[in-house]
Amino acid sequence: MDRILSFLSELPPLLLYLLLGAGAAVENVLPVVPADTIIVTGGFVAGLGAGKVTAVFLSVWGFNVAGALAVYAFGRRYGPEFFTTGRGRNLLAEKQMRRLEAFYARWGVAAIFVGRFLPGFRALVPVFAGVAGLGWARVVPPLAVASAIWYGALVRLGHLFGNNVDAVRDAMSKANRGLLATSVVLAVVLVAVWWRARRRTG
């Protein structure tokens, strides 16, 4: 951890912002990337004077939202065809696709907002919003607001309590374990619903 802090502290501010932003963006494609840890560390480094806290926040928030919207646009462009005529039709039957579209039409805004706080679902919610054909006007606001709340809190946490990195890391680890447990339960429920629907349409 000390080596990471030393490395980031020695970077020019612009490069620091770009590196932190890239970490936040990649999470939309590779959920295993420890973006939360990277962002908290960025807030801490900014508190040491290596950069400005506001710039760190704007960088990670902007890149994360841009990455999520890119995934959404990809799902919107290629998702319907993949799930109706490609290999994806083995995952979602036509009836399931209609249900997915109906779900996002009714609950899409809330699902996107809540999903951006849950590990794993952060990457899935935008792409399936695209697959379901949810419009940009209903995707951008909840996505941007949720990301601002989450990443703003992480940057602020790192900045305020960076003098005790271990305590911050432990607190964040506990919070993420709780969110991950919620994600696992939700994933199990969704898989069960999917399996039951597949059996009915099979």
C-alpha positions in Angstrom: 0.0 0.0 0.0 2.8 2.4 0.9 4.4 1.8 -2.5 1.2 2.6 -4.3 0.8 5.8 -2.3 4.4 6.8 -3.0 3.9 6.0 -6.7 0.7 8.0 -7.0 2.0 10.9 -5.0 5.0 11.3 -7.4 2.8 11.5 -10.5 2.1 14.8 -12.2 -1.5 15.9 -11.3 -2.8 15.4 -14.8 -1.4 11.9 -15.1 -2.8 11.2 -11.6 -6.3 12.3 -12.6 -6.2 10.2 -15.9 -5.0 7.1 -14.1 -7.7 7.3 -11.4 -10.3 8.0 -14.0 -9.2 5.0 -16.1 -9.5 2.8 -13.0 -13.1 4.1 -12.5 -14.0 3.6 -16.2 -12.6 0.1 -16.5 -14.8 -1.1 -13.7 -17.8 -1.0 -16.1 -16.1 -3.7 -18.2 -14.1 -5.6 -15.6 -16.0 -5.6 -12.3 -13.1 -7.3 -10.6 -11.0 -4.2 -10.9 -10.7 -2.7 -7.3 -12.0 0.7 -8.4 -13.2 1.6 -4.9 -9.8 1.1 -3.4 -8.2 3.1 -6.2 -10.6 6.0 -5.8 -10.2 6.2 -2.0 -6.5 6.1 -2.4 -6.8 9.0 -4.9 -8.7 11.0 -2.4 -5.9 10.4 0.2 -3.2 11.3 -2.3 -5.0 14.5 -3.1 -5.1 15.3 0.6 -1.3 15.0 0.6 -1.1 17.8 -1.9 -0.4 15.7 -5.0 -3.6 16.9 -6.7 -6.9 18.7 -6.0 -9.8 16.8 -4.4 -12.3 18.4 -6.7 -10.3 17.4 -9.8 -10.0 13.8 -8.5 -13.7 13.6 -8.0 -14.5 15.0 -11.4 -12.1 12.7 -13.1 -13.3 9.5 -11.5 -16.9 10.5 -11.8 -16.7 11.7 -15.4 -14.7 8.6 -16.5 -17.0 6.2 -14.7 -20.1 7.7 -16.2 -18.6 7.8 -19.6 -17.6 4.1 -19.3 -21.1 3.1 -18.2 -22.7 5.0 -21.0 -20.3 3.4 -23.5 -21.4 0.0 -22.2 -25.1 1.1 -22.4 -24.6 2.3 -26.0 -23.0 -1.0 -26.9 -25.9 -3.0 -25.4 -28.4 -0.7 -27.1 -26.7 -1.2 -30.5 -25.8 -4.9 -30.5 -27.8 -6.4 -27.6 -31.2 -6.9 -29.2 -29.8 -8.7 -32.2 -27.5 -10.8 -30.0 -30.4 -12.0 -27.9 -32.9 -12.5 -30.7 -30.8 -14.0 -33.5 -27.3 -14.7 -32.0 -26.1 -17.1 -29.3 -27.8 -14.9 -26.7 -31.2 -16.4 -27.7 -30.1 -19.4 -25.6 -29.9 -17.1 -22.6 -33.1 -15.1 -23.1 -36.2 -16.5 -24.8 -38.4 -14.1 -26.7 -40.9 -14.0 -23.8 -38.1 -13.2 -21.4 -36.9 -10.4 -23.6 -40.3 -8.8 -23.5 -40.3 -9.1 -19.7 -36.9 -7.5 -19.5 -38.2 -4.6 -21.7 -41.3 -4.2 -19.6 -39.3 -4.2 -16.4 -36.9 -1.5 -17.6 -39.8 0.5 -19.0 -41.4 0.6 -15.6 -38.5 0.3 -13.1 -35.5 1.2 -15.2 -34.6 4.5 -13.5 -34.8 3.0 -10.0 -32.9 -0.1 -11.1 -30.1 1.9 -12.6 -29.8 4.1 -9.6 -29.8 1.3 -7.0 -27.7 -1.0 -9.2 -24.8 1.5 -9.4 -24.2 1.0 -5.6 -24.0 -2.9 -5.9 -20.8 -4.6 -6.8 -21.2 -6.6 -10.0 -24.5 -5.1 -10.9 -22.8 -1.8 -11.6 -21.6 -3.2 -14.9 -24.7 -5.2 -15.7 -27.4 -2.6 -15.2 -26.4 -0.2 -17.9 -25.8 -2.8 -20.6 -29.2 -4.4 -20.0 -30.8 -1.0 -20.0 -29.4 -0.7 -23.5 -30.6 -4.2 -24.5 -34.1 -3.3 -23.2 -34.1 -0.2 -25.4 -34.4 2.3 -22.5 -33.9 5.8 -23.8 -30.9 8.0 -23.0 -33.0 10.5 -21.1 -34.0 7.8 -18.6 -30.5 6.3 -18.3 -28.2 9.3 -17.9 -29.7 11.1 -14.9 -29.9 8.1 -12.4 -26.6 6.8 -13.6 -24.8 10.2 -13.2 -26.4 10.9 -9.8 -25.7 7.5 -8.3 -22.1 7.6 -9.5 -21.7 11.1 -8.1 -23.0 10.1 -4.7 -20.9 6.9 -4.5 -17.6 8.2 -5.9 -18.0 11.5 -4.2 -18.3 9.7 -0.8 -15.2 7.5 -1.6 -13.0 10.5 -2.6 -14.2 12.4 0.5 -13.6 9.4 2.7 -10.0 9.1 1.5 -9.4 12.8 1.8 -10.7 13.2 5.3 -9.5 10.0 6.9 -6.4 9.3 4.8 -4.2 9.7 7.9 -5.5 6.3 9.0 -5.5 4.3 5.7 -5.9 1.0 7.5 -9.1 2.2 9.2 -10.5 3.5 6.0 -9.7 0.3 4.2 -11.3 -1.8 6.9 -14.4 0.3 6.9 -14.7 0.2 3.1 -14.1 -3.6 3.2 -17.0 -4.1 5.6 -19.3 -1.9 3.5 -18.4 -3.7 0.3 -19.0 -7.1 2.0 -22.5 -6.0 2.9 -23.1 -4.7 -0.6 -21.6 -7.8 -2.1 -23.9 -10.0 0.0 -26.9 -8.0 -1.2 -25.7 -8.5 -4.8 -25.3 -12.3 -4.3 -28.8 -12.6 -2.9 -30.2 -10.6 -5.7 -28.3 -12.6 -8.3 -29.6 -15.8 -6.9 -33.2 -14.5 -7.0 -32.7 -13.4 -10.6 -31.2 -16.7 -11.7 -34.1 -18.5 -10.1 -36.6 -16.3 -11.9 -34.7 -16.8 -15.2 -34.5 -20.6 -14.7 -38.2 -20.8 -13.9 -39.1 -18.7 -17.0 -36.8 -20.8 -19.2 -38.5 -24.0 -18.1 -41.9 -22.5 -18.9 -40.9 -21.4 -22.3 -38.8 -24.5 -23.0 
